[in-house]
Structures are given as C-alpha cells and as structure tokens.
Amino acid sequence: MGSLPERITKYAVDLPEATPLCPAGLLHLGKRAAVDQALSRLARSGKLMRICQGVYMRPVETRFGQCAPSIGKALRNLSALWGETFVPCGGSAANRLGLTTQNPIQEVYLTSGRDRRLHFGGITVELRHAPRWQLAAPHRKAGDVIRALAWLGPTEVDESLDAVLPTLSTEDLEELSAARAIMPIWIAEPVSARIAHA
C-alpha cells in the first residue's frame, strides 16, 4: 500500500496540472495530522510545491527538469477553490491595451478575497484585495479598460478613453456601459459622455 507520502504522491501524479492539493481533500488517505506532516515532508523534498499556507501543487516535469505549474491554470483553479475572482492588475491591463509601455516587475492580481502571496518556485504572485468595481467584467476587454483607468488615475482618463474606445467592439462597449453604475464618478462620467456620442 505504501507510506502516506507515497500514497499522496501517487494521488497527485494522477491529477491535472495545477490542481490544488489541500489537507482536507486528502483525508481519504490518512488522518489530518499525518497528512499535514506528509505534505510538509513532500514540499521539503521538492515532490510538491507549497503555494501558500494549506495549498500545495505538483511540480511539472519538463525535459529541463521540474518547474512550477502554469500560473494561469493555477490561478483559475485557486479562483474556483476559494470562490474568488482574480484579474490582472491595472498596470498589466494598461500595458495590454497599449496605454503604457511599462511592464509590472511583479506578478500582481486583484482579488475579491483577502491579500495573499502565492509562491511558484522562484515566482511570487501577489493577490491584492480590490473593490468590486475594479473586478468588473473579469477577463474581458471592458474590464481591462476599467482596471487600466483605475491604475492610470483621474488625470489620464480622457486621453486614455480617446485612445482605447475606438478599439472596442460593440459588445465591449455594452459591457463597459453596463459597468458604469459601480464605477467611481471620475470614470463613469467621461465613459458616459463618450459612449453617448459613439
């Protein structure tokens, strides 16, 4: 049957990449205290990665050796596990929209949950709690516009909207328009003025 660490390793190997492993989800393999101890031992030996307190993932085997699982997949899985929204920060959104050439040095995501740091080998992902309006239209271009404007600030709203609105589809504009009710007034007013004339 094998030791508990061996059973956990075998269980982890059969899971898709970036599947979170939590002690509570492994109680069919052993008692809680033993599972906690086994997970710590597996993380120390490099067979599992400790992403944050109570969450582990299996590293991915590549021809160059072991590496962290895909951060995108990991965040999608953690978002589902915790029931939280994660979206790239405003700086990343502004860069994607061509409103800045700056690339954030750190991997930062906004979340509906609490602040956390996630560790994927040498990469740290910072989750920062954000107000509801900054999480509107997750993974959509309209949401990127909102997050980019929040990051750029009130003095750059008009110029940024002039640059980005012509690139939006009708669907994107409708989503942006629908989100006005939760935006701060300094974004909602200029968005309303431009959408009215679009």
C-alpha positions as CSV (number, residue, x, y, z in Angstrom):
1,M,0.0,0.0,0.0
2,G,3.0,2.3,0.6
3,S,3.6,5.1,3.1
4,L,1.4,8.1,3.3
5,P,3.8,10.4,1.4
6,E,4.0,7.7,-1.3
7,R,0.2,7.5,-1.5
8,I,-0.2,11.3,-1.7
9,T,2.5,11.4,-4.4
10,K,0.7,8.8,-6.4
11,Y,-2.6,10.6,-6.0
12,A,-1.0,13.9,-7.0
13,V,0.6,12.4,-10.2
14,D,-2.9,11.4,-11.5
15,L,-4.3,14.9,-11.2
16,P,-4.3,17.5,-14.0
17,E,-1.6,20.2,-13.9
18,A,-2.0,22.9,-11.3
19,T,-4.7,21.1,-9.3
20,P,-4.6,22.4,-5.7
21,L,-3.9,19.8,-3.0
22,C,-5.3,20.7,0.4
23,P,-5.1,18.6,3.6
24,A,-8.9,18.4,3.8
25,G,-9.1,16.9,0.4
26,L,-6.6,14.1,1.3
27,L,-8.3,12.7,4.4
28,H,-9.3,9.6,2.5
29,L,-5.5,8.8,2.5
30,G,-4.8,9.4,6.2
31,K,-5.6,11.3,9.4
32,R,-5.3,15.1,9.3
33,A,-2.1,15.5,11.4
34,A,-0.4,12.7,9.4
35,V,-1.5,14.3,6.1
36,D,-0.2,17.8,7.2
37,Q,3.2,16.2,8.1
38,A,3.4,14.2,4.9
39,L,2.6,17.3,2.8
40,S,5.3,19.3,4.6
41,R,7.8,16.5,4.0
42,L,6.9,16.3,0.3
43,A,7.3,20.0,-0.1
44,R,10.7,20.0,1.6
45,S,11.9,17.1,-0.7
46,G,10.6,19.0,-3.8
47,K,8.0,16.5,-4.8
48,L,5.3,19.1,-4.1
49,M,5.3,22.9,-4.1
50,R,3.8,24.8,-1.2
51,I,1.9,27.6,-3.0
52,C,0.6,29.2,0.2
53,Q,-0.5,28.0,3.7
54,G,-2.5,24.8,3.3
55,V,-2.3,24.6,-0.5
56,Y,0.2,22.5,-2.5
57,M,0.6,21.6,-6.2
58,R,2.6,19.1,-8.0
59,P,5.6,20.5,-10.0
60,V,5.6,19.8,-13.7
61,E,8.2,17.5,-15.2
62,T,9.9,19.0,-18.3
63,R,12.9,18.0,-20.3
64,F,14.8,20.7,-18.4
65,G,13.7,19.3,-15.0
66,Q,11.0,20.3,-12.6
67,C,9.2,23.6,-12.9
68,A,6.2,25.3,-11.5
69,P,2.8,24.6,-13.0
70,S,1.2,27.1,-15.3
71,I,0.4,30.2,-13.2
72,G,-2.7,30.9,-15.4
73,K,-4.1,27.3,-14.7
74,A,-3.1,27.6,-11.1
75,L,-5.0,30.9,-10.6
76,R,-8.1,29.5,-12.4
77,N,-8.1,26.5,-10.1
78,L,-7.5,28.6,-6.9
79,S,-10.2,31.0,-8.0
80,A,-12.7,28.1,-8.2
81,L,-11.4,26.5,-5.0
82,W,-11.8,29.7,-3.0
83,G,-14.8,31.1,-4.8
84,E,-12.9,34.4,-5.5
85,T,-12.4,36.5,-8.6
86,F,-8.8,37.1,-9.8
87,V,-7.9,39.6,-12.5
88,P,-4.6,41.0,-13.7
89,C,-3.7,44.3,-12.0
90,G,-4.4,47.7,-13.7
91,G,-0.7,48.1,-14.8
92,S,-0.9,44.8,-16.8
93,A,-4.3,45.9,-18.2
94,A,-2.9,49.3,-19.3
95,N,0.1,47.6,-20.9
96,R,-2.1,45.1,-22.8
97,L,-4.3,48.0,-24.1
98,G,-1.2,49.9,-25.3
99,L,-1.8,52.7,-22.7
100,T,1.7,52.2,-21.2
101,T,4.9,50.6,-22.2
102,Q,5.7,49.8,-18.5
103,N,5.6,46.1,-17.6
104,P,4.9,45.4,-14.0
105,I,8.0,43.9,-12.3
106,Q,5.9,41.8,-10.0
107,E,3.1,39.4,-10.9
108,V,0.1,41.2,-9.2
109,Y,-3.5,40.2,-9.5
110,L,-6.6,41.9,-8.0
111,T,-8.9,39.7,-6.0
112,S,-12.3,39.7,-4.3
113,G,-10.7,37.8,-1.5
114,R,-8.0,38.8,1.0
115,D,-4.4,39.8,0.3
116,R,-2.1,36.8,-0.2
117,R,1.2,35.8,-1.6
118,L,1.4,32.7,-3.7
119,H,4.8,31.0,-4.4
120,F,5.5,29.2,-7.6
121,G,9.2,28.2,-7.3
122,G,11.1,31.4,-7.9
123,I,8.0,33.4,-8.9
124,T,5.8,35.2,-6.3
125,V,2.3,36.2,-7.3
126,E,0.7,38.9,-5.2
127,L,-3.0,38.9,-4.7
128,R,-4.4,42.3,-3.6
129,H,-7.9,42.8,-2.4
130,A,-9.7,45.2,-4.7
131,P,-13.1,47.0,-4.6
132,R,-15.9,45.3,-6.6
133,W,-15.8,47.9,-9.4
134,Q,-12.2,47.1,-10.2
135,L,-13.2,43.4,-10.7
136,A,-16.0,44.1,-13.1
137,A,-16.0,42.2,-16.4
138,P,-13.3,39.7,-15.4
139,H,-11.1,38.5,-18.3
140,R,-12.9,40.8,-20.7
141,K,-11.6,43.9,-22.6
142,A,-14.2,46.1,-20.9
143,G,-12.8,45.0,-17.5
144,D,-9.2,45.7,-18.7
145,V,-10.3,49.3,-19.6
146,I,-11.7,49.8,-16.1
147,R,-8.7,48.4,-14.3
148,A,-6.3,50.4,-16.6
149,L,-8.1,53.7,-15.9
150,A,-8.1,52.9,-12.1
151,W,-4.3,52.4,-12.3
152,L,-3.6,55.5,-14.5
153,G,-5.7,57.8,-12.4
154,P,-8.1,60.7,-12.9
155,T,-5.7,62.9,-14.9
156,E,-5.3,60.4,-17.7
157,V,-8.9,59.2,-18.1
158,D,-9.9,61.4,-21.0
159,E,-6.8,60.8,-23.1
160,S,-6.9,57.0,-22.4
161,L,-10.5,56.7,-23.3
162,D,-9.9,58.6,-26.6
163,A,-7.1,56.0,-27.4
164,V,-8.9,52.9,-26.3
165,L,-12.6,53.3,-27.1
166,P,-12.1,53.1,-30.9
167,T,-10.5,49.6,-30.5
168,L,-13.5,48.2,-28.6
169,S,-16.2,46.0,-30.2
170,T,-19.9,46.8,-29.8
171,E,-20.1,44.0,-27.1
172,D,-17.1,45.5,-25.2
173,L,-18.8,49.0,-25.3
174,E,-22.0,47.5,-24.0
175,E,-20.2,45.8,-21.1
176,L,-18.3,49.0,-20.3
177,S,-21.6,50.9,-20.4
178,A,-23.3,48.3,-18.1
179,A,-20.5,48.7,-15.5
180,R,-20.9,52.4,-15.2
181,A,-23.3,52.0,-12.2
182,I,-20.5,50.7,-10.0
183,M,-17.6,52.9,-11.3
184,P,-16.4,55.9,-9.4
185,I,-17.8,59.1,-10.8
186,W,-14.4,60.2,-12.2
187,I,-14.5,57.2,-14.6
188,A,-18.3,56.9,-15.1
189,E,-18.9,60.5,-16.3
190,P,-16.3,60.5,-19.1
191,V,-17.3,57.0,-20.2
192,S,-20.9,58.0,-20.3
193,A,-20.1,61.2,-22.3
194,R,-18.1,59.2,-24.9
195,I,-20.5,56.3,-25.2
196,A,-23.4,58.7,-25.8
197,H,-21.5,60.0,-28.9
198,A,-20.2,56.7,-30.1
